[in-house]
Amino acid sequence: MIIPEEKIFNNKVFRLNSDLTCHHVDTETTRLTIIDDFYVDLDLVLHEVEKLPITKVLFDGANNVDFLDGRKVYAQNMMGTQLPFVTQLQGLISKIIEYPKKKIECQDKVLVNCFQFTDKIDLENNYYAIHRDPRISNKYRGQVAIVLFLNKSYNDGEGINFYKPPKENASRRNNFYDKKYWEVEHFVQAKPNRAVLFTSDMYHGQHTGTDQFKNELRYTQVIFAYLS
């Protein structure tokens, strides 16, 4: 054997469960779809995610000192390296948003956000990384995002927030946003292998409500789909 099999990235494990459970949440501004049991085998997916290197996103000197904000990325580039969930997602998204399958283009990439923090970070008075995801190109009519929770367990109060637009210029320091400027429209509790689908231009961001991710990395996969 030239290279031990356990060292080779196995893209084939990224397969969607054929028996997905979905339910919708209607907010004032949009509809969220919560999808449970997303991957067939989350443990196999996590095994492959651990093989990917972490790149720091922010070049702030506090990154990887007071907190870590990083990414793990795998992208297909030729035959045999494709990710199985790409074609599977086209049909799922088409059904959820009632949009023609042939007009949905899914990102053929594994992109995992990684986050951890220390006592030096004030998450009692601040939210972290509130943002909207702009369209990658004007050739698309719309864009949806899927955020998938990849950790093996979650404390109550860990998950993702969806926010109303701020009523005034929201104060922030680096990537930390003062809570007094933001109103949470809906909170989704994290659960292993749970995904949330939404329009990507909605304000959203992680809700880190406990000390869980002082002791381990918080993993969330992000997938984008483009509507032509």
N, C-alpha and C positions, 0 to 999 in steps of 0.2 A: 504494500500500500504506500503510495507516494506521500499523501498527507492524511493524517487520521481524520476519519469522517466527522468526528465531533468538533473539529476545528473549521469545517466548511459551513458557511451560512446556508441554511436550508430554507429557501424561499417558499417551498411547497406547503409549509405548515400554516401559512396565512390564508386559511380557507374559512369561509363563513359557514356558520351552522345553518342547516337547511330548515330547522324548526325554530325560527326566531320569534321572540315575543315582543311586540311593539305596542306602545300606547302613546296617545297624543296629549299634550298640555297646551291649551290655548291661553296666551297671555294677551295683554292689551295691544301689543305691537306685532306679534307673530305667533306661529305655531311651532312648538318643540315636539320632536318625536324621540321617545326613549326606547332603546332597543336593548333587550337583555339577551345574554348567552350569545354574544356576537361571533366569536371564533369557536370552531369545533373543539379545540384543545388549547386553553389559555396557557397551561404549563409549558407546552411545546413552543408557543409563541414567545413567552418570556425567556425561555432558554436561548432562542435565537437573538432576541433583543439584547441580552447580556453580552453577546459577542461584538456588538457594534461599539465603536469608539465614541466618546463624548467630546463635542466641541462647545466651548464657551460661546454664548450668544452676545452677552454684554461685555464690553471691554473696561467697564468700571472696575477700579482697583479692589472693590469689595467683593466682586464676583469670585467665587471659590474661596473666599475668606469668611465673610459674614453670611453669605448665602451662595448657592450654586444655581445658575440658570444656564442650562446647556441643551444640546440637541444630539440625538443619535439618528443617523440617516442611512437608508439603503435605497438605491434607485436602480431599476432594471435598465439595461442598455442593449440587450440583444436576445435572440431566441434562447429559451431555456431559463432566462433570468426573470421572466415575468412573474407577477404576484397574482395568485388565484383570485383574491378578493376583488380585483379590478372589474372583471366581466360580471361577477356575481352581483356587485354593488349596482351596476347599471339597472338591472331588473328591480332590485329592492328599492332604489331611490325613485325609479319611475312609478312604482306602485304607491309609495308614500306621498310624493308630491304631485302625483297625477300629471306627469310630464312624459313626452315620447321618449322611449328608451334610446332610440337611435340618435337623439339630440343631447344625450348625456355623456360627457367625457370625464372619466375618473382618473385621478392622479395615480400613476403607477409608481408609488414610492411608499416606503415605510419611514415615517417621520415621527419621532418620539421626543416629546418635551420632558426634560429632567429638572427637578427642582428639589432643593433641600435648604434649610435655614438654621440659624443659630439664635441664641438669646440676644444677640446684638440687633436683630431685626424686629421691628415693632409691627406685628400683624394684628394687634388688638385694635389699633387706631387707623390702620392702613389696609387697603386691598392691594394685591400685587398684580401687575401686568393687565390692567383693564385695556381692552383693545377691540377694534373691528378689523376684519380681514378684507382688504380691498380686492376687487377683481384683478386678475393677473393681466387681462387684456380686454380692450373695448369690443373685441369681436364676439364676446359672450354676452348673452342677455341677462344672465344671473349666475350666482355661485352659491353652493351650499357647503357646509362644513360638517364633519363628523368628529366628535371628540370621544375617545375610547379610554376608559379607566383600566389600567394594566396591572396595578398592584394586586397582590394576593388577598389583601384584606384592607378594610377602611374603617376608621373610627366614625361614629355618628358626628356629623358636622363637617366632614370632608366632602368636597365635590366641586361643582362649578356654579357660578352666579351668572345670571343674565340681568343687565341693568337698563334702567331708563336713561335716556340722554341727560347729561348734566344740565342744570338750569343756569349755570354760570361757568366761567372758566375754572375748571377743576385743578386744584393745586396738586402738584406731584413733585416728588424728589426722586430722581433717577427713574425707577420703574415702580415706585410706591405711590399710591393714590390715597389721599385723605378721605376717609369714609364719610365725612360730613357733607361732601359734595355729591355723593352717589346714593341712589335709591335702588335697592335690589328688587327687580320685577319678579324674578323666580329663581329659586335655588333647587338644584338637582343633587340629591345625595349620591355620592360615589358608591359603586358596587363593582366587584371584580367582573370583568368581561361585559360591563354595561357601556353602551354608546349613546350619545345624544346627537341628533341631527337637527340643524337649524340653518337659517339664512346667515351667511357669514358676515354680513354688514351690521349685525346686531351687536351691541356692546356686550362683551362677556369676559370672563377671566376666572382663574382658579379661586376657590374658596378654601383657604387653609385655616380651619377653625379650631384645630387642636394642635398638640405637640407631636403628632405622629411623625411628621416629616422633618423633625429634628434628628431622628434616629435612622431614617431610611430615605432613599430617593423616591420622589413622587414621579411616577411614569404615566404620561398620557399620550396616546397616539392621536395624530391629527390627519384626517383625510379630506381632501377637497374634491368636489365634483363641479364641473363647469357646464352650464346650460347654453346651448347654441340656438 
